[in-house]
Amino acid sequence: MSTQKYPQSTKTSTEGGTARKGREHYSHAKADARVEQRRKEADLRQGKYNALTLKEKLANSISGGSKRERARIEKLMAAAK
């Protein structure tokens, strides 16, 4: 008898040989649905952002954190003039 408290074997023995514990494979249906849902939500957010004017985008950007975004928007505003 083994002195190990929790055996590490992942197989159990049966009369005809060994059988695996657990599943052979998992379905990706739920994971794929979750990814698709996140993709749809991102498309909606991106659509709302694209619908904003340059002034609204500049007003909504973080004042101290998004220097690159602010510079890009200001450059677009200068080109539009």
WOBELWO-V823410 format. One record per residue. N is the residue number from 1. RES is the residue in one letter. PHI is phi in whole degrees, 0 to 359 (none if undefined). D_CENTER is the distance of its C-alpha to the mean C-alpha in Angstrom with 1 decimal. Layout:
# WOBELWO-V823410
<<N	RES	PHI	D_CENTER> <N	RES	PHI	D_CENTER>>
This chain:
# WOBELWO-V823410
<<1	M	none	47.0> <2	S	282	44.0> <3	T	269	43.9> <4	Q	285	40.1> <5	K	289	38.9> <6	Y	238	35.5> <7	P	298	35.9> <8	Q	267	33.0> <9	S	293	33.9> <10	T	256	31.2> <11	K	241	33.9> <12	T	243	36.7> <13	S	268	40.0> <14	T	234	41.6> <15	E	296	45.0> <16	G	272	44.0> <17	G	153	41.7> <18	T	246	38.3> <19	A	237	35.4> <20	R	278	31.8> <21	K	274	30.3> <22	G	84	27.0> <23	R	259	25.4> <24	E	284	25.7> <25	H	206	22.2> <26	Y	244	19.4> <27	S	282	18.4> <28	H	265	15.0> <29	A	301	15.9> <30	K	290	13.9> <31	A	295	10.7> <32	D	294	11.2> <33	A	295	12.1> <34	R	295	9.0> <35	V	295	7.0> <36	E	296	10.1> <37	Q	297	10.3> <38	R	296	7.1> <39	R	295	8.7> <40	K	296	12.0> <41	E	297	11.3> <42	A	293	10.3> <43	D	297	13.4> <44	L	295	15.5> <45	R	298	14.7> <46	Q	293	15.5> <47	G	297	18.6> <48	K	295	19.8> <49	Y	292	19.5> <50	N	293	21.3> <51	A	283	24.0> <52	L	288	25.0> <53	T	280	28.0> <54	L	297	28.1> <55	K	296	30.0> <56	E	293	27.4> <57	K	297	24.6> <58	L	294	26.8> <59	A	291	27.6> <60	N	274	24.1> <61	S	287	22.9> <62	I	287	23.1> <63	S	295	26.7> <64	G	257	26.5> <65	G	253	23.0> <66	S	250	22.1> <67	K	295	25.2> <68	R	295	23.8> <69	E	295	22.6> <70	R	297	25.9> <71	A	295	27.9> <72	R	295	26.3> <73	I	293	27.0> <74	E	296	30.5> <75	K	294	31.2> <76	L	294	30.3> <77	M	294	32.5> <78	A	292	35.3> <79	A	289	35.1> <80	A	284	35.3> <81	K	285	38.6>>
